[in-house]
Amino acid sequence: GMLETKIIVLAQRDKWEDHFRLDEALLSGALVLHDPQTYWPHRMVDGINFVVYHNISDLESKILYYLDPMNEQGRMTIGQRGRELALKHHRLWHQAERIL
């Protein structure tokens, strides 16, 4: 299942941003590849705790790059940082605390 997954690709419907699939993907510990959006959730940084792709060829290139055994450690590091971010800052009560 999700715990064995190396990469999760997320793509949004047009102008549909901020969904729970992102947090679910981050919690898996896999590398999350996401299409661009206007605003990112709290502390999300491209290349640090997830990776943005800009089109289909960029997506393919990044998938091949991160599946290369030479880049396994980088993929795993970004995935782990994403998981830690989701656990420390993206739970529902964290979002409620930021609003209040």
Biopython code that builds the backbone (N, CA, C, O; Angstrom):
import numpy as np
from Bio.PDB.StructureBuilder import StructureBuilder

atoms = [
    (1, "GLY", "N", (0.774, -1.172, 0.000)),
    (1, "GLY", "CA", (0.000, 0.000, 0.000)),
    (1, "GLY", "C", (0.833, 1.262, 0.000)),
    (1, "GLY", "O", (1.942, 1.318, -0.532)),
    (2, "MET", "N", (0.255, 2.263, 0.616)),
    (2, "MET", "CA", (0.857, 3.596, 0.615)),
    (2, "MET", "C", (2.239, 3.605, 1.262)),
    (2, "MET", "O", (3.098, 4.384, 0.849)),
    (3, "LEU", "N", (2.473, 2.766, 2.260)),
    (3, "LEU", "CA", (3.767, 2.790, 2.939)),
    (3, "LEU", "C", (4.892, 2.236, 2.069)),
    (3, "LEU", "O", (6.064, 2.473, 2.360)),
    (4, "GLU", "N", (4.559, 1.507, 1.010)),
    (4, "GLU", "CA", (5.558, 0.984, 0.090)),
    (4, "GLU", "C", (5.734, 1.868, -1.138)),
    (4, "GLU", "O", (6.637, 1.641, -1.943)),
    (5, "THR", "N", (4.885, 2.866, -1.283)),
    (5, "THR", "CA", (4.900, 3.744, -2.443)),
    (5, "THR", "C", (6.111, 4.668, -2.387)),
    (5, "THR", "O", (6.425, 5.222, -1.333)),
    (6, "LYS", "N", (6.788, 4.834, -3.513)),
    (6, "LYS", "CA", (7.965, 5.693, -3.570)),
    (6, "LYS", "C", (7.599, 7.122, -3.942)),
    (6, "LYS", "O", (8.165, 8.071, -3.401)),
    (7, "ILE", "N", (6.650, 7.278, -4.868)),
    (7, "ILE", "CA", (6.259, 8.602, -5.358)),
    (7, "ILE", "C", (4.741, 8.657, -5.477)),
    (7, "ILE", "O", (4.109, 7.714, -5.953)),
    (8, "ILE", "N", (4.169, 9.767, -5.040)),
    (8, "ILE", "CA", (2.738, 10.021, -5.226)),
    (8, "ILE", "C", (2.600, 11.293, -6.062)),
    (8, "ILE", "O", (3.181, 12.328, -5.734)),
    (9, "VAL", "N", (1.829, 11.203, -7.140)),
    (9, "VAL", "CA", (1.599, 12.345, -8.021)),
    (9, "VAL", "C", (0.209, 12.892, -7.750)),
    (9, "VAL", "O", (-0.776, 12.155, -7.789)),
    (10, "LEU", "N", (0.134, 14.190, -7.476)),
    (10, "LEU", "CA", (-1.149, 14.856, -7.267)),
    (10, "LEU", "C", (-1.371, 15.872, -8.377)),
    (10, "LEU", "O", (-0.463, 16.619, -8.740)),
    (11, "ALA", "N", (-2.579, 15.891, -8.909)),
    (11, "ALA", "CA", (-2.979, 16.870, -9.921)),
    (11, "ALA", "C", (-4.359, 17.382, -9.535)),
    (11, "ALA", "O", (-5.255, 16.602, -9.213)),
    (12, "GLN", "N", (-4.516, 18.678, -9.571)),
    (12, "GLN", "CA", (-5.775, 19.295, -9.148)),
    (12, "GLN", "C", (-6.676, 19.569, -10.343)),
    (12, "GLN", "O", (-6.213, 19.707, -11.475)),
    (13, "ARG", "N", (-7.951, 19.642, -10.071)),
    (13, "ARG", "CA", (-8.864, 20.147, -11.089)),
    (13, "ARG", "C", (-8.584, 21.639, -11.251)),
    (13, "ARG", "O", (-7.999, 22.256, -10.360)),
    (14, "ASP", "N", (-8.983, 22.210, -12.347)),
    (14, "ASP", "CA", (-8.739, 23.635, -12.585)),
    (14, "ASP", "C", (-9.243, 24.484, -11.428)),
    (14, "ASP", "O", (-10.392, 24.364, -11.003)),
    (15, "LYS", "N", (-8.370, 25.336, -10.932)),
    (15, "LYS", "CA", (-8.678, 26.311, -9.872)),
    (15, "LYS", "C", (-9.213, 25.655, -8.604)),
    (15, "LYS", "O", (-9.990, 26.269, -7.873)),
    (16, "TRP", "N", (-8.814, 24.432, -8.339)),
    (16, "TRP", "CA", (-9.241, 23.719, -7.141)),
    (16, "TRP", "C", (-8.004, 23.486, -6.294)),
    (16, "TRP", "O", (-7.227, 22.571, -6.566)),
    (17, "GLU", "N", (-7.813, 24.306, -5.271)),
    (17, "GLU", "CA", (-6.611, 24.204, -4.458)),
    (17, "GLU", "C", (-6.954, 23.863, -3.019)),
    (17, "GLU", "O", (-8.080, 24.070, -2.568)),
    (18, "ASP", "N", (-5.962, 23.335, -2.302)),
    (18, "ASP", "CA", (-6.060, 23.021, -0.886)),
    (18, "ASP", "C", (-7.056, 21.896, -0.629)),
    (18, "ASP", "O", (-8.242, 22.128, -0.395)),
    (19, "HIS", "N", (-6.546, 20.690, -0.679)),
    (19, "HIS", "CA", (-7.383, 19.512, -0.487)),
    (19, "HIS", "C", (-6.667, 18.542, 0.454)),
    (19, "HIS", "O", (-5.451, 18.614, 0.631)),
    (20, "PHE", "N", (-7.431, 17.645, 1.046)),
    (20, "PHE", "CA", (-6.867, 16.702, 2.017)),
    (20, "PHE", "C", (-5.959, 15.666, 1.380)),
    (20, "PHE", "O", (-5.159, 15.042, 2.077)),
    (21, "ARG", "N", (-6.061, 15.468, 0.068)),
    (21, "ARG", "CA", (-5.190, 14.489, -0.582)),
    (21, "ARG", "C", (-3.722, 14.839, -0.392)),
    (21, "ARG", "O", (-2.880, 13.947, -0.284)),
    (22, "LEU", "N", (-3.410, 16.125, -0.351)),
    (22, "LEU", "CA", (-2.025, 16.543, -0.151)),
    (22, "LEU", "C", (-1.524, 16.082, 1.212)),
    (22, "LEU", "O", (-0.447, 15.493, 1.308)),
    (23, "ASP", "N", (-2.285, 16.341, 2.255)),
    (23, "ASP", "CA", (-1.868, 15.915, 3.594)),
    (23, "ASP", "C", (-1.780, 14.388, 3.681)),
    (23, "ASP", "O", (-0.847, 13.857, 4.283)),
    (24, "GLU", "N", (-2.735, 13.687, 3.089)),
    (24, "GLU", "CA", (-2.701, 12.228, 3.096)),
    (24, "GLU", "C", (-1.451, 11.710, 2.391)),
    (24, "GLU", "O", (-0.810, 10.770, 2.862)),
    (25, "ALA", "N", (-1.110, 12.320, 1.272)),
    (25, "ALA", "CA", (0.082, 11.906, 0.530)),
    (25, "ALA", "C", (1.343, 12.182, 1.338)),
    (25, "ALA", "O", (2.234, 11.336, 1.406)),
    (26, "LEU", "N", (1.423, 13.363, 1.954)),
    (26, "LEU", "CA", (2.592, 13.699, 2.765)),
    (26, "LEU", "C", (2.762, 12.709, 3.915)),
    (26, "LEU", "O", (3.882, 12.298, 4.221)),
    (27, "LEU", "N", (1.669, 12.329, 4.545)),
    (27, "LEU", "CA", (1.739, 11.409, 5.685)),
    (27, "LEU", "C", (2.281, 10.032, 5.316)),
    (27, "LEU", "O", (2.759, 9.302, 6.184)),
    (28, "SER", "N", (2.211, 9.677, 4.050)),
    (28, "SER", "CA", (2.704, 8.362, 3.625)),
    (28, "SER", "C", (4.219, 8.253, 3.729)),
    (28, "SER", "O", (4.755, 7.153, 3.867)),
    (29, "GLY", "N", (4.911, 9.384, 3.663)),
    (29, "GLY", "CA", (6.371, 9.367, 3.663)),
    (29, "GLY", "C", (6.965, 9.213, 2.275)),
    (29, "GLY", "O", (8.186, 9.235, 2.118)),
    (30, "ALA", "N", (6.119, 9.056, 1.266)),
    (30, "ALA", "CA", (6.591, 8.987, -0.123)),
    (30, "ALA", "C", (6.898, 10.401, -0.609)),
    (30, "ALA", "O", (6.432, 11.382, -0.030)),
    (31, "LEU", "N", (7.686, 10.495, -1.675)),
    (31, "LEU", "CA", (7.917, 11.787, -2.315)),
    (31, "LEU", "C", (6.613, 12.221, -2.965)),
    (31, "LEU", "O", (5.997, 11.442, -3.692)),
    (32, "VAL", "N", (6.182, 13.456, -2.714)),
    (32, "VAL", "CA", (4.956, 13.982, -3.310)),
    (32, "VAL", "C", (5.331, 14.939, -4.435)),
    (32, "VAL", "O", (6.038, 15.923, -4.221)),
    (33, "LEU", "N", (4.843, 14.632, -5.642)),
    (33, "LEU", "CA", (4.969, 15.520, -6.799)),
    (33, "LEU", "C", (3.613, 16.169, -7.010)),
    (33, "LEU", "O", (2.600, 15.477, -7.110)),
    (34, "HIS", "N", (3.588, 17.483, -7.078)),
    (34, "HIS", "CA", (2.324, 18.229, -7.132)),
    (34, "HIS", "C", (2.386, 19.264, -8.233)),
    (34, "HIS", "O", (3.429, 19.880, -8.454)),
    (35, "ASP", "N", (1.273, 19.458, -8.927)),
    (35, "ASP", "CA", (1.228, 20.511, -9.931)),
    (35, "ASP", "C", (1.189, 21.877, -9.238)),
    (35, "ASP", "O", (0.888, 21.946, -8.047)),
    (36, "PRO", "N", (1.487, 22.965, -9.962)),
    (36, "PRO", "CA", (1.549, 24.289, -9.329)),
    (36, "PRO", "C", (0.199, 24.741, -8.766)),
    (36, "PRO", "O", (-0.861, 24.358, -9.260)),
    (37, "GLN", "N", (0.269, 25.549, -7.742)),
    (37, "GLN", "CA", (-0.923, 26.214, -7.223)),
    (37, "GLN", "C", (-0.517, 27.581, -6.702)),
    (37, "GLN", "O", (0.670, 27.848, -6.514)),
    (38, "THR", "N", (-1.485, 28.441, -6.471)),
    (38, "THR", "CA", (-1.210, 29.828, -6.101)),
    (38, "THR", "C", (-0.644, 29.944, -4.699)),
    (38, "THR", "O", (0.378, 30.598, -4.493)),
    (39, "TYR", "N", (-1.295, 29.320, -3.742)),
    (39, "TYR", "CA", (-0.851, 29.390, -2.351)),
    (39, "TYR", "C", (-0.610, 27.984, -1.824)),
    (39, "TYR", "O", (-1.417, 27.079, -2.038)),
    (40, "TRP", "N", (0.504, 27.815, -1.138)),
    (40, "TRP", "CA", (0.825, 26.514, -0.555)),
    (40, "TRP", "C", (0.496, 26.506, 0.924)),
    (40, "TRP", "O", (0.593, 27.541, 1.583)),
    (41, "PRO", "N", (0.113, 25.368, 1.453)),
    (41, "PRO", "CA", (-0.143, 25.277, 2.890)),
    (41, "PRO", "C", (1.093, 25.654, 3.709)),
    (41, "PRO", "O", (2.214, 25.698, 3.200)),
    (42, "HIS", "N", (0.858, 25.917, 4.951)),
    (42, "HIS", "CA", (1.860, 26.349, 5.921)),
    (42, "HIS", "C", (3.150, 25.533, 5.824)),
    (42, "HIS", "O", (3.128, 24.311, 5.962)),
    (43, "ARG", "N", (4.277, 26.217, 5.584)),
    (43, "ARG", "CA", (5.636, 25.663, 5.579)),
    (43, "ARG", "C", (5.950, 24.694, 4.446)),
    (43, "ARG", "O", (6.934, 23.959, 4.521)),
    (44, "MET", "N", (5.135, 24.680, 3.406)),
    (44, "MET", "CA", (5.425, 23.843, 2.242)),
    (44, "MET", "C", (6.485, 24.543, 1.393)),
    (44, "MET", "O", (6.315, 25.703, 1.019)),
    (45, "VAL", "N", (7.585, 23.834, 1.088)),
    (45, "VAL", "CA", (8.678, 24.402, 0.303)),
    (45, "VAL", "C", (9.076, 23.418, -0.791)),
    (45, "VAL", "O", (9.482, 22.290, -0.511)),
    (46, "ASP", "N", (8.956, 23.857, -2.026)),
    (46, "ASP", "CA", (9.324, 23.037, -3.174)),
    (46, "ASP", "C", (10.782, 22.601, -3.072)),
    (46, "ASP", "O", (11.673, 23.420, -2.846)),
    (47, "GLY", "N", (11.012, 21.300, -3.241)),
    (47, "GLY", "CA", (12.361, 20.762, -3.192)),
    (47, "GLY", "C", (12.842, 20.423, -1.785)),
    (47, "GLY", "O", (13.895, 19.807, -1.619)),
    (48, "ILE", "N", (12.079, 20.821, -0.778)),
    (48, "ILE", "CA", (12.436, 20.532, 0.617)),
    (48, "ILE", "C", (11.531, 19.444, 1.189)),
    (48, "ILE", "O", (12.021, 18.445, 1.714)),
    (49, "ASN", "N", (10.200, 19.632, 1.091)),
    (49, "ASN", "CA", (9.286, 18.637, 1.644)),
    (49, "ASN", "C", (8.244, 18.139, 0.629)),
    (49, "ASN", "O", (7.337, 17.388, 0.987)),
    (50, "PHE", "N", (8.374, 18.551, -0.608)),
    (50, "PHE", "CA", (7.600, 18.057, -1.743)),
    (50, "PHE", "C", (8.245, 18.642, -2.993)),
    (50, "PHE", "O", (9.168, 19.449, -2.885)),
    (51, "VAL", "N", (7.777, 18.250, -4.177)),
    (51, "VAL", "CA", (8.354, 18.755, -5.430)),
    (51, "VAL", "C", (7.223, 19.150, -6.374)),
    (51, "VAL", "O", (6.250, 18.414, -6.537)),
    (52, "VAL", "N", (7.363, 20.330, -6.996)),
    (52, "VAL", "CA", (6.379, 20.816, -7.962)),
    (52, "VAL", "C", (6.807, 20.397, -9.366)),
    (52, "VAL", "O", (7.979, 20.506, -9.727)),
    (53, "TYR", "N", (5.843, 19.916, -10.155)),
    (53, "TYR", "CA", (6.085, 19.692, -11.584)),
    (53, "TYR", "C", (5.214, 20.684, -12.350)),
    (53, "TYR", "O", (4.147, 21.073, -11.875)),
    (54, "HIS", "N", (5.669, 21.094, -13.541)),
    (54, "HIS", "CA", (4.991, 22.171, -14.267)),
    (54, "HIS", "C", (4.244, 21.725, -15.518)),
    (54, "HIS", "O", (3.390, 22.454, -16.024)),
    (55, "ASN", "N", (4.554, 20.552, -16.014)),
    (55, "ASN", "CA", (3.849, 20.005, -17.176)),
    (55, "ASN", "C", (4.152, 18.509, -17.239)),
    (55, "ASN", "O", (4.895, 17.985, -16.409)),
    (56, "ILE", "N", (3.583, 17.837, -18.211)),
    (56, "ILE", "CA", (3.730, 16.383, -18.296)),
    (56, "ILE", "C", (5.184, 15.967, -18.515)),
    (56, "ILE", "O", (5.643, 14.998, -17.912)),
    (57, "SER", "N", (5.912, 16.685, -19.370)),
    (57, "SER", "CA", (7.309, 16.281, -19.600)),
    (57, "SER", "C", (8.164, 16.536, -18.358)),
    (57, "SER", "O", (9.074, 15.761, -18.064)),
    (58, "ASP", "N", (7.878, 17.614, -17.629)),
    (58, "ASP", "CA", (8.588, 17.881, -16.369)),
    (58, "ASP", "C", (8.265, 16.792, -15.347)),
    (58, "ASP", "O", (9.146, 16.336, -14.618)),
    (59, "LEU", "N", (7.002, 16.382, -15.299)),
    (59, "LEU", "CA", (6.590, 15.305, -14.391)),
    (59, "LEU", "C", (7.344, 14.020, -14.722)),
    (59, "LEU", "O", (7.896, 13.373, -13.831)),
    (60, "GLU", "N", (7.366, 13.652, -15.995)),
    (60, "GLU", "CA", (8.072, 12.435, -16.402)),
    (60, "GLU", "C", (9.552, 12.513, -16.041)),
    (60, "GLU", "O", (10.124, 11.552, -15.527)),
    (61, "SER", "N", (10.159, 13.649, -16.308)),
    (61, "SER", "CA", (11.580, 13.840, -16.007)),
    (61, "SER", "C", (11.854, 13.690, -14.511)),
    (61, "SER", "O", (12.827, 13.048, -14.117)),
    (62, "LYS", "N", (10.991, 14.284, -13.678)),
    (62, "LYS", "CA", (11.193, 14.218, -12.228)),
    (62, "LYS", "C", (10.933, 12.809, -11.689)),
    (62, "LYS", "O", (11.623, 12.364, -10.772)),
    (63, "ILE", "N", (9.960, 12.114, -12.241)),
    (63, "ILE", "CA", (9.720, 10.734, -11.815)),
    (63, "ILE", "C", (10.951, 9.878, -12.121)),
    (63, "ILE", "O", (11.428, 9.138, -11.261)),
    (64, "LEU", "N", (11.456, 9.983, -13.343)),
    (64, "LEU", "CA", (12.634, 9.200, -13.720)),
    (64, "LEU", "C", (13.842, 9.573, -12.864)),
    (64, "LEU", "O", (14.614, 8.704, -12.460)),
    (65, "TYR", "N", (14.002, 10.863, -12.591)),
    (65, "TYR", "CA", (15.124, 11.320, -11.763)),
    (65, "TYR", "C", (15.052, 10.716, -10.361)),
    (65, "TYR", "O", (16.037, 10.165, -9.869)),
    (66, "TYR", "N", (13.896, 10.820, -9.723)),
    (66, "TYR", "CA", (13.771, 10.355, -8.346)),
    (66, "TYR", "C", (13.678, 8.834, -8.217)),
    (66, "TYR", "O", (13.887, 8.301, -7.127)),
    (67, "LEU", "N", (13.370, 8.129, -9.299)),
    (67, "LEU", "CA", (13.386, 6.662, -9.256)),
    (67, "LEU", "C", (14.773, 6.087, -9.547)),
    (67, "LEU", "O", (15.019, 4.903, -9.319)),
    (68, "ASP", "N", (15.666, 6.918, -10.044)),
    (68, "ASP", "CA", (17.046, 6.475, -10.290)),
    (68, "ASP", "C", (17.684, 6.134, -8.940)),
    (68, "ASP", "O", (17.631, 6.949, -8.019)),
    (69, "PRO", "N", (18.281, 4.956, -8.805)),
    (69, "PRO", "CA", (18.909, 4.576, -7.531)),
    (69, "PRO", "C", (19.924, 5.597, -7.008)),
    (69, "PRO", "O", (20.132, 5.697, -5.798)),
    (70, "MET", "N", (20.555, 6.351, -7.907)),
    (70, "MET", "CA", (21.514, 7.379, -7.483)),
    (70, "MET", "C", (20.827, 8.509, -6.708)),
    (70, "MET", "O", (21.476, 9.222, -5.943)),
    (71, "ASN", "N", (19.515, 8.672, -6.906)),
    (71, "ASN", "CA", (18.774, 9.766, -6.274)),
    (71, "ASN", "C", (17.807, 9.273, -5.194)),
    (71, "ASN", "O", (16.959, 10.027, -4.717)),
    (72, "GLU", "N", (17.944, 8.007, -4.819)),
    (72, "GLU", "CA", (17.040, 7.422, -3.833)),
    (72, "GLU", "C", (17.090, 8.155, -2.495)),
    (72, "GLU", "O", (16.048, 8.408, -1.890)),
    (73, "GLN", "N", (18.277, 8.493, -2.034)),
    (73, "GLN", "CA", (18.399, 9.167, -0.734)),
    (73, "GLN", "C", (17.703, 10.530, -0.751)),
    (73, "GLN", "O", (17.033, 10.898, 0.214)),
    (74, "GLY", "N", (17.862, 11.270, -1.841)),
    (74, "GLY", "CA", (17.178, 12.564, -1.948)),
    (74, "GLY", "C", (15.673, 12.412, -1.934)),
    (74, "GLY", "O", (14.968, 13.175, -1.272)),
    (75, "ARG", "N", (15.171, 11.403, -2.683)),
    (75, "ARG", "CA", (13.728, 11.142, -2.703)),
    (75, "ARG", "C", (13.226, 10.796, -1.309)),
    (75, "ARG", "O", (12.196, 11.304, -0.867)),
    (76, "MET", "N", (13.956, 9.931, -0.625)),
    (76, "MET", "CA", (13.529, 9.507, 0.709)),
    (76, "MET", "C", (13.605, 10.665, 1.714)),
    (76, "MET", "O", (12.750, 10.778, 2.592)),
    (77, "THR", "N", (14.610, 11.511, 1.589)),
    (77, "THR", "CA", (14.750, 12.663, 2.493)),
    (77, "THR", "C", (13.592, 13.637, 2.322)),
    (77, "THR", "O", (13.003, 14.083, 3.306)),
    (78, "ILE", "N", (13.262, 13.969, 1.074)),
    (78, "ILE", "CA", (12.143, 14.884, 0.826)),
    (78, "ILE", "C", (10.843, 14.266, 1.329)),
    (78, "ILE", "O", (10.027, 14.953, 1.945)),
    (79, "GLY", "N", (10.643, 12.970, 1.072)),
    (79, "GLY", "CA", (9.437, 12.288, 1.550)),
    (79, "GLY", "C", (9.328, 12.309, 3.062)),
    (79, "GLY", "O", (8.248, 12.542, 3.604)),
    (80, "GLN", "N", (10.429, 12.069, 3.742)),
    (80, "GLN", "CA", (10.419, 12.079, 5.208)),
    (80, "GLN", "C", (10.147, 13.478, 5.750)),
    (80, "GLN", "O", (9.411, 13.641, 6.723)),
    (81, "ARG", "N", (10.743, 14.487, 5.117)),
    (81, "ARG", "CA", (10.475, 15.872, 5.540)),
    (81, "ARG", "C", (9.004, 16.228, 5.352)),
    (81, "ARG", "O", (8.417, 16.924, 6.180)),
    (82, "GLY", "N", (8.411, 15.747, 4.259)),
    (82, "GLY", "CA", (6.987, 15.985, 4.032)),
    (82, "GLY", "C", (6.138, 15.332, 5.108)),
    (82, "GLY", "O", (5.180, 15.930, 5.599)),
    (83, "ARG", "N", (6.488, 14.105, 5.476)),
    (83, "ARG", "CA", (5.760, 13.397, 6.543)),
    (83, "ARG", "C", (5.873, 14.152, 7.864)),
    (83, "ARG", "O", (4.876, 14.349, 8.558)),
    (84, "GLU", "N", (7.088, 14.572, 8.209)),
    (84, "GLU", "CA", (7.296, 15.317, 9.459)),
    (84, "GLU", "C", (6.506, 16.626, 9.447)),
    (84, "GLU", "O", (5.919, 17.004, 10.461)),
    (85, "LEU", "N", (6.487, 17.310, 8.319)),
    (85, "LEU", "CA", (5.716, 18.556, 8.206)),
    (85, "LEU", "C", (4.235, 18.291, 8.456)),
    (85, "LEU", "O", (3.588, 19.013, 9.215)),
    (86, "ALA", "N", (3.706, 17.257, 7.815)),
    (86, "ALA", "CA", (2.281, 16.943, 7.978)),
    (86, "ALA", "C", (1.950, 16.601, 9.425)),
    (86, "ALA", "O", (0.915, 17.022, 9.942)),
    (87, "LEU", "N", (2.820, 15.841, 10.077)),
    (87, "LEU", "CA", (2.566, 15.458, 11.472)),
    (87, "LEU", "C", (2.677, 16.639, 12.427)),
    (87, "LEU", "O", (1.915, 16.724, 13.391)),
    (88, "LYS", "N", (3.606, 17.544, 12.179)),
    (88, "LYS", "CA", (3.861, 18.654, 13.106)),
    (88, "LYS", "C", (3.018, 19.895, 12.841)),
    (88, "LYS", "O", (2.794, 20.690, 13.753)),
    (89, "HIS", "N", (2.542, 20.076, 11.598)),
    (89, "HIS", "CA", (1.903, 21.353, 11.272)),
    (89, "HIS", "C", (0.616, 21.264, 10.467)),
    (89, "HIS", "O", (-0.052, 22.283, 10.294)),
    (90, "HIS", "N", (0.237, 20.095, 9.969)),
    (90, "HIS", "CA", (-0.903, 20.036, 9.057)),
    (90, "HIS", "C", (-2.079, 19.217, 9.570)),
    (90, "HIS", "O", (-2.944, 18.829, 8.785)),
    (91, "ARG", "N", (-2.127, 18.953, 10.832)),
    (91, "ARG", "CA", (-3.303, 18.270, 11.375)),
    (91, "ARG", "C", (-4.418, 19.296, 11.568)),
    (91, "ARG", "O", (-4.157, 20.497, 11.641)),
    (92, "LEU", "N", (-5.637, 18.828, 11.649)),
    (92, "LEU", "CA", (-6.771, 19.759, 11.722)),
    (92, "LEU", "C", (-6.652, 20.736, 12.881)),
    (92, "LEU", "O", (-6.992, 21.910, 12.730)),
    (93, "TRP", "N", (-6.173, 20.275, 14.041)),
    (93, "TRP", "CA", (-6.075, 21.191, 15.177)),
    (93, "TRP", "C", (-4.990, 22.238, 14.958)),
    (93, "TRP", "O", (-5.092, 23.344, 15.488)),
    (94, "HIS", "N", (-3.946, 21.911, 14.182)),
    (94, "HIS", "CA", (-2.930, 22.920, 13.861)),
    (94, "HIS", "C", (-3.559, 24.038, 13.019)),
    (94, "HIS", "O", (-3.304, 25.220, 13.248)),
    (95, "GLN", "N", (-4.372, 23.647, 12.057)),
    (95, "GLN", "CA", (-5.026, 24.640, 11.207)),
    (95, "GLN", "C", (-6.002, 25.487, 12.018)),
    (95, "GLN", "O", (-6.099, 26.695, 11.801)),
    (96, "ALA", "N", (-6.720, 24.871, 12.942)),
    (96, "ALA", "CA", (-7.655, 25.619, 13.790)),
    (96, "ALA", "C", (-6.899, 26.611, 14.676)),
    (96, "ALA", "O", (-7.349, 27.741, 14.864)),
    (97, "GLU", "N", (-5.768, 26.198, 15.213)),
    (97, "GLU", "CA", (-4.971, 27.096, 16.054)),
    (97, "GLU", "C", (-4.463, 28.302, 15.272)),
    (97, "GLU", "O", (-4.422, 29.411, 15.804)),
    (98, "ARG", "N", (-4.066, 28.093, 13.989)),
    (98, "ARG", "CA", (-3.604, 29.232, 13.178)),
    (98, "ARG", "C", (-4.725, 30.211, 12.912)),
    (98, "ARG", "O", (-4.493, 31.418, 12.851)),
    (99, "ILE", "N", (-5.954, 29.703, 12.751)),
    (99, "ILE", "CA", (-7.095, 30.574, 12.490)),
    (99, "ILE", "C", (-7.451, 31.367, 13.741)),
    (99, "ILE", "O", (-7.736, 32.562, 13.667)),
    (100, "LEU", "N", (-7.432, 30.700, 14.884)),
    (100, "LEU", "CA", (-7.813, 31.357, 16.124)),
    (100, "LEU", "C", (-6.679, 32.238, 16.590)),
    (100, "LEU", "O", (-6.790, 32.892, 17.627)),
]
sb = StructureBuilder()
sb.init_structure("model")
sb.init_model(0)
sb.init_chain("A")
sb.init_seg("    ")
for serial, (resi, resn, name, xyz) in enumerate(atoms, 1):
    if name == "N":
        sb.init_residue(resn, " ", resi, " ")
    sb.init_atom(name, np.array(xyz, "f"), 0.0, 1.0, " ", f" {name:<3s}", serial, name[0])
structure = sb.get_structure()
